[in-house]
Amino acid sequence: MEKSPGITSADPNRWKALVFIALAQLMVVLDATIVNIALPTAQQDLGISDGNRQWVITAYALAFGGLLLFGGRIADLWGRKRTFVVGLIGFALASAIGGAATGEAMMLGARALQGVFGALLAPAALSLLAVMFTDAKERAKAFGIYGAIAGGGGAVGLLLGGFLTEYLNWRWTFYVNIPFAIAAAVGAYFVIREPGGARNRSPLDIPGVVLSTLGLVALVYGFTRAEHSGWSDGLTVGMFIASAVLLAAFVATEAKVKAPLLPLRVLTERNRGGVYLSLGLAVIAMFGLFLFLTFYLQIVRGYSPVETGFAFLPMTVGMIVGSTQIGTRLMTRVPPRLLMAPGFLVAAAGILMLTQLDLDSSFVGLIMPAQLLLGLGMGTAFMPAMSLSTYGVDPVDSGVASAMVNTSQQVGGAIGTALLNTIAASATTSYVSARAAGAADPRLLELQGMVHGFTTAIWWAAGILVVAAAIAFVLINSGRPDMGSSGASGEGAGDEVKVPVVAH
């Protein structure tokens, strides 16, 4: 493909723009975990039943995950800057509604609305980076910062959520988004100058929008439902079947229509396909671990919400160092797979350490070094993954390519929470049942069973990360970016190398 006009000249405000893009990304990532800490208190205040409690999380996940591809295409059609600003304003309004919620319906509606605007905001933010930073060295630095926020923001959300819930009120876990969103929107409006020639003005693919949205919603809901209703539940199975049918119909439609929502060339290029698949698997492991460590620290060890948040800081530090120091410095020197595959393996080593958890494991001796390894590995792998996911893509497709990164993470998070939680619950039940008859202290047995369940699921998480490393090493064959290139535009730009490309 030919280069689109106007994208090779560097925007003098690009580094200022990065500040506001990073701020918006931090807000979206924080929101994924900050509400989890506040949920018990909010449930009590609003009178939400135990059966409907999970919908506070699920309503956001369904809207966000289901509409990401549509949001990416809107960014390509409307323009990334406009989509970004609209997404920020909408997210702030939805957060205000959530913070002011007086009942269950208002809360669930606000969470769904947050998901809708998040699906506009997230792909627009990443695609703005893709079209503004085209020099290889600058791109490495920009995506290093973005990758650190994408990876470590969730842990920061646990810390901030604990502070706000314990010292202020659960409502502030929503209100805190408003200053983030306003600052990012105002800054973006005045600073961001989107490169010309990067719009995709083709007519909107309505059948593709409907099929992809329904298919992704069914998939995310199927995994979410499996977590509390079981894998053999009729509706769970029905959701998986419906998702498979809808997504197969979506692929068939995209292969035929003139202006597809998701051009299949975005998926079939082996480097991007490898990124989407390996990143999705890695997020499965990471989200599951967030869940287990939160339960372990609060229920087994008796940590407060604030203490739990602080306990996740080593992982955040590791991610920042791995992304901005290791990934950024090496990305222009070695092929991406030689960062991603080892990064996932280092993260797997950290997770394997946590299989040794018991009732009184040392934080300094076990949990902290395990988190540091996990953070270093994931940070190192995330940075080149984020960059490679849009590198070489035609600018008119950068929105949907960015949306696919977010989709793989969102679906991976839903799968990780459901799959690993189910494995842990099953292992706990078996452990307790086998020892219940001779138990002198039922509460002690319950805690021992819980830890056994966590460590069983953690073994699976480590195995999933090893598979992610293998996929990254085998599928991703791009060499390091050409340092003499001023931009990457059009398919195949990512294949410019200074080292031989090894075919597999």
C-alpha positions as CSV (number, residue, x, y, z in Angstrom):
1,M,0.0,0.0,0.0
2,E,1.1,3.6,-0.6
3,K,1.8,5.9,2.2
4,S,-1.0,8.2,3.0
5,P,-0.1,11.9,2.6
6,G,0.7,14.0,5.5
7,I,1.7,11.4,8.1
8,T,5.4,11.5,7.9
9,S,6.0,15.0,9.3
10,A,6.4,14.9,13.1
11,D,3.9,16.8,15.2
12,P,5.8,19.3,17.3
13,N,3.2,18.9,20.1
14,R,3.4,15.1,20.1
15,W,5.1,14.8,23.5
16,K,2.6,17.1,25.1
17,A,-0.2,15.1,23.5
18,L,1.3,12.0,25.0
19,V,0.7,13.4,28.5
20,F,-3.0,13.7,27.9
21,I,-3.3,10.4,26.1
22,A,-1.5,8.7,29.0
23,L,-3.8,10.4,31.5
24,A,-6.9,9.2,29.7
25,Q,-5.5,5.6,29.5
26,L,-4.7,5.7,33.2
27,M,-8.3,6.7,33.9
28,V,-9.7,3.8,31.9
29,V,-7.3,1.2,33.4
30,L,-7.9,2.5,36.9
31,D,-11.6,2.1,36.5
32,A,-11.2,-1.6,35.7
33,T,-10.1,-2.3,39.3
34,I,-10.9,0.7,41.4
35,V,-14.6,-0.2,41.6
36,N,-13.8,-3.8,42.7
37,I,-12.5,-2.4,46.1
38,A,-15.6,-0.2,46.6
39,L,-18.2,-2.8,45.5
40,P,-19.1,-4.3,48.9
41,T,-19.8,-0.8,50.4
42,A,-21.7,0.4,47.3
43,Q,-23.8,-2.8,47.3
44,Q,-24.8,-2.2,50.9
45,D,-25.6,1.5,50.4
46,L,-27.7,1.0,47.3
47,G,-29.4,-2.2,48.3
48,I,-28.1,-4.3,45.5
49,S,-28.8,-8.0,45.9
50,D,-26.0,-10.6,46.0
51,G,-27.4,-12.1,42.8
52,N,-27.1,-8.7,41.0
53,R,-23.9,-7.5,42.5
54,Q,-21.7,-9.0,39.7
55,W,-23.6,-6.8,37.2
56,V,-21.8,-3.7,38.5
57,I,-18.7,-5.2,37.0
58,T,-20.4,-7.1,34.1
59,A,-22.4,-4.1,32.8
60,Y,-19.1,-2.2,32.2
61,A,-17.3,-5.3,30.7
62,L,-20.1,-6.1,28.3
63,A,-20.5,-2.6,26.9
64,F,-16.7,-2.0,26.8
65,G,-15.8,-5.4,25.3
66,G,-18.7,-5.6,22.9
67,L,-18.3,-2.1,21.4
68,L,-14.5,-1.8,21.1
69,L,-14.4,-2.7,17.4
70,F,-17.2,-0.3,16.7
71,G,-15.4,2.4,18.7
72,G,-12.2,1.8,16.7
73,R,-14.0,2.1,13.4
74,I,-15.7,5.3,14.7
75,A,-12.3,6.7,15.5
76,D,-11.1,6.0,11.9
77,L,-14.3,7.6,10.5
78,W,-14.8,10.6,12.8
79,G,-11.2,11.3,13.5
80,R,-9.2,10.1,16.5
81,K,-9.0,13.5,18.2
82,R,-12.8,14.1,18.0
83,T,-13.6,10.5,19.2
84,F,-11.0,10.8,22.0
85,V,-12.5,14.0,23.3
86,V,-16.1,12.8,23.0
87,G,-15.2,9.6,24.8
88,L,-13.6,11.5,27.7
89,I,-16.6,13.9,28.1
90,G,-19.0,11.0,28.0
91,F,-16.9,8.9,30.5
92,A,-16.9,11.9,32.9
93,L,-20.7,12.3,32.7
94,A,-21.2,8.5,33.2
95,S,-18.9,8.6,36.2
96,A,-20.8,11.5,37.7
97,I,-24.1,9.5,37.3
98,G,-22.4,6.5,39.0
99,G,-21.1,8.5,41.9
100,A,-24.6,10.1,42.4
101,A,-26.4,6.7,42.0
102,T,-29.4,6.3,44.3
103,G,-30.3,2.8,43.4
104,E,-29.4,-0.4,41.6
105,A,-30.8,0.7,38.1
106,M,-29.0,4.0,38.2
107,M,-25.7,2.4,39.1
108,L,-25.9,-0.4,36.4
109,G,-26.9,2.2,33.8
110,A,-24.0,4.4,34.7
111,R,-21.6,1.4,34.5
112,A,-22.9,0.4,31.0
113,L,-22.6,4.0,29.9
114,Q,-19.0,4.1,31.1
115,G,-18.3,1.0,29.0
116,V,-19.8,2.6,25.9
117,F,-17.6,5.8,26.2
118,G,-14.6,3.7,27.2
119,A,-15.0,1.7,24.0
120,L,-14.7,5.1,22.1
121,L,-11.9,6.4,24.2
122,A,-9.5,3.4,24.4
123,P,-8.9,2.6,20.7
124,A,-8.8,6.3,19.9
125,A,-6.0,6.9,22.4
126,L,-3.8,4.0,21.1
127,S,-4.4,4.9,17.5
128,L,-3.5,8.5,18.1
129,L,-0.1,7.3,19.4
130,A,0.2,5.0,16.3
131,V,-0.2,7.9,13.9
132,M,1.6,10.6,15.8
133,F,4.8,8.7,16.7
134,T,6.3,7.3,13.5
135,D,10.1,7.5,14.3
136,A,11.3,4.2,15.7
137,K,13.2,5.6,18.7
138,E,10.4,8.0,19.7
139,R,7.8,5.3,19.1
140,A,9.7,3.1,21.5
141,K,9.7,5.7,24.3
142,A,6.0,6.7,23.7
143,F,4.8,3.1,23.8
144,G,7.0,2.4,26.8
145,I,5.1,5.0,28.8
146,Y,1.8,3.8,27.4
147,G,2.6,0.1,28.1
148,A,3.6,0.9,31.7
149,I,0.3,2.6,32.3
150,A,-1.7,-0.1,30.6
151,G,0.0,-2.8,32.6
152,G,0.5,-1.1,36.0
153,G,-2.6,1.0,36.2
154,G,-4.7,-1.8,37.5
155,A,-2.6,-2.2,40.5
156,V,-2.7,1.5,41.1
157,G,-6.5,1.3,40.9
158,L,-6.5,-1.2,43.8
159,L,-4.4,1.3,45.9
160,L,-6.5,4.3,45.0
161,G,-9.7,2.4,45.5
162,G,-8.6,1.3,49.0
163,F,-7.8,4.9,50.0
164,L,-11.0,6.4,48.6
165,T,-13.2,3.7,50.1
166,E,-11.6,3.7,53.5
167,Y,-11.0,7.4,54.1
168,L,-13.7,9.1,52.0
169,N,-16.6,7.2,50.4
170,W,-17.2,4.6,47.7
171,R,-18.8,7.3,45.5
172,W,-15.3,8.9,45.1
173,T,-14.2,5.9,43.1
174,F,-16.5,7.3,40.4
175,Y,-16.0,11.0,41.0
176,V,-12.2,10.7,40.8
177,N,-12.6,10.0,37.0
178,I,-14.0,13.5,36.4
179,P,-10.9,15.6,36.9
180,F,-8.9,13.1,35.0
181,A,-11.3,13.2,32.1
182,I,-11.7,17.0,32.1
183,A,-7.9,17.6,32.2
184,A,-7.3,15.1,29.4
185,A,-10.2,16.4,27.2
186,V,-9.1,20.1,27.5
187,G,-5.5,19.2,26.9
188,A,-6.3,17.0,23.9
189,Y,-8.5,19.7,22.4
190,F,-5.8,22.3,22.4
191,V,-2.7,20.2,21.9
192,I,-3.4,17.2,19.7
193,R,-3.2,17.8,15.9
194,E,-4.2,14.6,14.1
195,P,-2.1,13.9,11.0
196,G,-4.0,14.4,7.7
197,G,-4.8,11.6,5.3
198,A,-5.5,9.1,8.1
199,R,-9.3,9.0,8.0
200,N,-11.3,6.1,6.8
201,R,-14.4,7.7,5.3
202,S,-15.9,4.4,3.9
203,P,-19.5,3.8,4.8
204,L,-20.1,2.1,8.1
205,D,-20.4,-1.7,8.0
206,I,-23.7,-2.1,9.9
207,P,-24.0,-5.9,9.6
208,G,-20.4,-6.1,10.9
209,V,-21.2,-3.8,13.8
210,V,-24.2,-5.8,14.8
211,L,-22.5,-9.2,14.5
212,S,-19.3,-8.3,16.2
213,T,-21.0,-6.5,19.1
214,L,-23.5,-9.3,19.7
215,G,-20.8,-11.9,19.3
216,L,-18.4,-10.2,21.8
217,V,-21.1,-9.5,24.3
218,A,-22.2,-13.2,24.2
219,L,-18.6,-14.3,24.6
220,V,-17.8,-12.0,27.6
221,Y,-21.1,-12.7,29.2
222,G,-20.6,-16.5,28.8
223,F,-17.3,-16.4,30.7
224,T,-18.7,-14.0,33.3
225,R,-21.7,-16.2,33.9
226,A,-19.6,-19.4,34.0
227,E,-17.8,-17.9,37.0
228,H,-20.9,-18.0,39.3
229,S,-23.3,-20.4,37.5
230,G,-20.8,-23.1,36.3
231,W,-19.6,-24.2,32.8
232,S,-22.5,-26.6,32.3
233,D,-25.2,-24.1,33.0
234,G,-27.7,-24.0,30.1
235,L,-27.4,-20.2,29.5
236,T,-23.6,-20.3,29.8
237,V,-23.4,-23.0,27.1
238,G,-26.0,-21.1,25.0
239,M,-23.9,-17.9,25.2
240,F,-20.8,-19.7,24.0
241,I,-22.6,-21.3,21.1
242,A,-24.3,-18.0,20.1
243,S,-20.9,-16.3,20.3
244,A,-19.3,-18.9,18.0
245,V,-22.1,-18.6,15.4
246,L,-22.2,-14.8,15.5
247,L,-18.4,-14.3,15.3
248,A,-18.1,-16.9,12.5
249,A,-20.8,-15.0,10.6
250,F,-18.9,-11.7,11.3
251,V,-15.7,-13.1,9.7
252,A,-17.7,-14.4,6.7
253,T,-19.3,-11.0,6.3
254,E,-16.0,-9.1,6.6
255,A,-14.5,-11.2,3.9
256,K,-17.3,-10.2,1.5
257,V,-18.3,-6.6,2.2
258,K,-16.6,-3.7,0.3
259,A,-15.8,-1.6,3.4
260,P,-15.5,-4.0,6.4
261,L,-15.6,-3.0,10.0
262,L,-12.5,-5.1,10.7
263,P,-10.5,-5.7,7.5
264,L,-9.2,-9.2,7.8
265,R,-5.7,-8.0,6.7
266,V,-5.4,-6.5,10.2
267,L,-5.8,-10.0,11.7
268,T,-4.1,-12.2,9.2
269,E,-0.7,-10.4,9.3
270,R,1.2,-12.8,11.4
271,N,2.9,-10.3,13.7
272,R,-0.3,-8.6,14.7
273,G,-2.1,-11.9,15.0
274,G,0.7,-13.1,17.3
275,V,0.4,-10.0,19.4
276,Y,-3.4,-10.2,19.8
277,L,-3.3,-13.9,20.7
278,S,-0.3,-13.9,23.1
279,L,-1.4,-10.6,24.8
280,G,-4.9,-12.0,25.4
281,L,-3.4,-15.2,27.0
282,A,-1.0,-13.1,29.2
283,V,-3.9,-11.0,30.4
284,I,-5.8,-14.2,31.4
285,A,-3.0,-15.1,33.7
286,M,-2.5,-11.5,35.1
287,F,-6.2,-10.8,35.9
288,G,-6.6,-14.2,37.6
289,L,-3.6,-13.4,39.8
290,F,-4.9,-9.9,40.7
291,L,-8.1,-11.7,41.9
292,F,-6.3,-14.4,44.0
293,L,-3.8,-12.1,45.6
294,T,-6.6,-9.6,46.6
295,F,-8.5,-12.4,48.2
296,Y,-5.4,-13.9,49.8
297,L,-4.3,-10.6,51.3
298,Q,-7.7,-9.5,52.6
299,I,-9.3,-12.7,53.6
300,V,-6.4,-15.0,54.6
301,R,-4.0,-12.4,55.9
302,G,-6.5,-9.8,57.1
303,Y,-5.1,-6.8,55.2
304,S,-7.3,-3.6,54.9
305,P,-8.2,-2.3,51.5
306,V,-5.4,0.4,51.7
307,E,-2.8,-2.2,52.9
308,T,-3.9,-4.5,50.0
309,G,-3.4,-1.6,47.5
310,F,0.1,-0.9,48.9
311,A,0.9,-4.6,48.7
312,F,0.5,-4.4,44.9
313,L,3.0,-1.6,44.5
314,P,6.0,-4.0,43.8
315,M,4.1,-5.2,40.7
316,T,3.5,-1.7,39.5
317,V,7.1,-0.7,40.0
318,G,8.2,-3.8,38.1
319,M,5.9,-3.0,35.2
320,I,7.2,0.6,35.0
321,V,10.8,-0.5,35.1
322,G,10.2,-3.3,32.6
323,S,8.3,-1.1,30.2
324,T,10.2,2.2,30.3
325,Q,13.8,1.0,31.0
326,I,14.1,-2.5,29.6
327,G,11.5,-2.6,26.8
328,T,12.1,1.0,25.6
329,R,15.9,0.7,25.6
330,L,16.0,-2.7,23.8
331,M,13.1,-2.4,21.4
332,T,15.1,-0.6,18.7
333,R,18.0,-3.1,19.2
334,V,16.4,-6.5,19.1
335,P,13.4,-8.1,17.4
336,P,10.1,-7.8,19.4
337,R,9.7,-11.5,19.9
338,L,13.1,-11.5,21.8
339,L,11.5,-9.1,24.3
340,M,8.0,-10.6,24.4
341,A,8.8,-14.3,24.8
342,P,11.4,-13.8,27.5
343,G,9.2,-11.2,29.2
344,F,6.3,-13.7,29.4
345,L,8.7,-16.4,30.8
346,V,10.0,-14.0,33.5
347,A,6.4,-13.2,34.4
348,A,5.7,-17.0,34.5
349,A,8.6,-17.5,36.9
350,G,7.2,-14.8,39.2
351,I,3.8,-16.6,39.1
352,L,5.4,-20.0,39.8
353,M,6.9,-18.5,43.0
354,L,3.3,-17.9,44.2
355,T,2.4,-21.6,44.0
356,Q,4.3,-21.8,47.3
357,L,1.8,-19.6,49.1
358,D,0.6,-20.9,52.5
359,L,-1.4,-19.4,55.4
360,D,1.6,-17.3,56.7
361,S,3.8,-16.7,53.7
362,S,6.3,-13.9,54.0
363,F,5.4,-10.8,52.0
364,V,9.0,-9.7,51.8
365,G,10.4,-13.2,51.2
366,L,7.9,-14.5,48.7
367,I,5.1,-12.2,47.6
368,M,7.1,-9.1,46.9
369,P,9.9,-10.7,44.7
370,A,7.2,-12.7,42.9
371,Q,5.4,-9.5,42.1
372,L,8.6,-7.8,41.0
373,L,9.3,-10.6,38.5
374,L,5.8,-10.6,37.2
375,G,5.8,-6.8,36.7
376,L,9.3,-6.8,35.1
377,G,8.3,-9.6,32.7
378,M,4.9,-8.1,31.8
379,G,6.2,-4.6,31.4
380,T,9.0,-5.8,29.1
381,A,6.6,-7.8,27.0
382,F,3.7,-5.2,27.0
383,M,5.7,-2.4,25.5
384,P,6.7,-4.0,22.2
385,A,3.3,-5.7,22.0
386,M,1.5,-2.4,22.1
387,S,3.8,-0.9,19.5
388,L,3.8,-3.9,17.2
389,S,0.0,-4.2,17.3
390,T,-0.3,-1.0,15.2
391,Y,3.2,-0.8,13.5
392,G,3.0,-1.1,9.8
393,V,-0.8,-1.0,9.7
394,D,-2.3,1.4,7.1
395,P,-3.3,4.7,8.9
396,V,-6.9,4.3,7.9
397,D,-7.0,1.0,9.8
398,S,-5.2,2.2,12.9
399,G,-8.4,2.6,14.9
400,V,-9.6,-1.0,14.5
401,A,-6.1,-2.3,14.9
402,S,-5.9,-0.5,18.2
403,A,-9.4,-1.7,19.1
404,M,-8.2,-5.3,18.6
405,V,-5.5,-4.9,21.2
406,N,-8.1,-3.6,23.7
407,T,-10.5,-6.4,22.7
408,S,-7.9,-9.1,23.3
409,Q,-7.2,-7.7,26.7
410,Q,-10.9,-7.3,27.6
411,V,-11.8,-10.8,26.5
412,G,-8.6,-12.1,28.2
413,G,-9.6,-10.4,31.5
414,A,-13.1,-11.9,31.4
415,I,-11.8,-15.4,30.6
416,G,-9.0,-15.2,33.2
417,T,-11.4,-14.2,36.0
418,A,-13.9,-16.8,35.1
419,L,-11.7,-19.7,34.2
420,L,-9.1,-19.4,37.0
421,N,-11.7,-18.6,39.6
422,T,-13.6,-21.8,38.6
423,I,-10.5,-23.9,38.8
424,A,-9.7,-22.4,42.3
425,A,-13.2,-22.9,43.6
426,S,-13.3,-26.6,42.4
427,A,-9.9,-27.3,44.0
428,T,-11.0,-25.7,47.3
429,T,-14.2,-27.7,47.4
430,S,-12.3,-31.0,46.8
431,Y,-9.7,-30.1,49.4
432,V,-12.3,-29.2,52.1
433,S,-14.5,-32.2,51.3
434,A,-11.7,-34.7,51.6
435,R,-10.7,-33.4,55.1
436,A,-13.9,-32.2,56.6
437,A,-14.6,-35.3,58.7
438,G,-11.4,-35.1,60.8
439,A,-11.1,-31.3,60.9
440,A,-10.6,-29.8,64.5
441,D,-11.0,-26.2,63.3
442,P,-13.5,-25.7,60.4
443,R,-12.4,-22.1,59.8
444,L,-8.7,-23.1,59.6
445,L,-9.7,-25.8,57.1
446,E,-11.7,-23.3,55.1
447,L,-8.6,-21.0,54.8
448,Q,-6.3,-23.9,54.0
449,G,-8.7,-25.0,51.2
450,M,-8.9,-21.4,49.9
451,V,-5.1,-21.2,49.6
452,H,-4.9,-24.6,48.0
453,G,-7.4,-23.5,45.4
454,F,-5.4,-20.3,44.7
455,T,-2.2,-22.2,44.3
456,T,-3.8,-24.8,42.0
457,A,-5.2,-22.0,39.7
458,I,-1.8,-20.2,39.9
459,W,-0.1,-23.3,38.3
460,W,-2.5,-22.9,35.4
461,A,-1.8,-19.2,35.1
462,A,1.9,-20.0,34.9
463,G,1.3,-22.6,32.1
464,I,-0.9,-20.1,30.2
465,L,2.0,-17.6,30.3
466,V,4.4,-20.2,28.9
467,V,2.0,-20.8,26.0
468,A,1.8,-17.0,25.4
469,A,5.7,-16.9,25.3
470,A,5.7,-19.8,22.7
471,I,3.1,-18.1,20.5
472,A,5.0,-14.8,20.6
473,F,8.3,-16.6,19.7
474,V,6.8,-18.7,16.9
475,L,4.3,-16.2,15.2
476,I,6.1,-12.9,15.6
477,N,8.9,-12.7,13.1
478,S,9.3,-9.0,12.6
479,G,12.8,-7.6,13.0
480,R,13.7,-4.5,15.0
481,P,12.3,-1.3,13.4
482,D,14.5,0.4,10.8
483,M,16.1,3.3,12.7
484,G,16.4,5.2,9.5
485,S,12.7,5.1,8.7
486,S,10.7,8.2,9.4
487,G,7.5,6.4,9.5
488,A,5.6,3.2,9.3
489,S,2.7,3.4,7.0
490,G,1.1,0.7,5.0
491,E,1.2,-3.1,5.3
492,G,4.7,-4.4,5.5
493,A,6.3,-1.4,7.0
494,G,6.9,-3.5,10.1
495,D,8.9,-5.9,8.1
496,E,11.8,-3.4,7.5
497,V,14.7,-5.0,9.3
498,K,18.4,-4.6,9.8
499,V,18.7,-8.2,10.9
500,P,17.7,-11.4,9.0
501,V,14.1,-12.4,9.5
502,V,13.8,-16.0,10.5
503,A,11.0,-17.9,8.8
504,H,9.1,-20.5,10.8
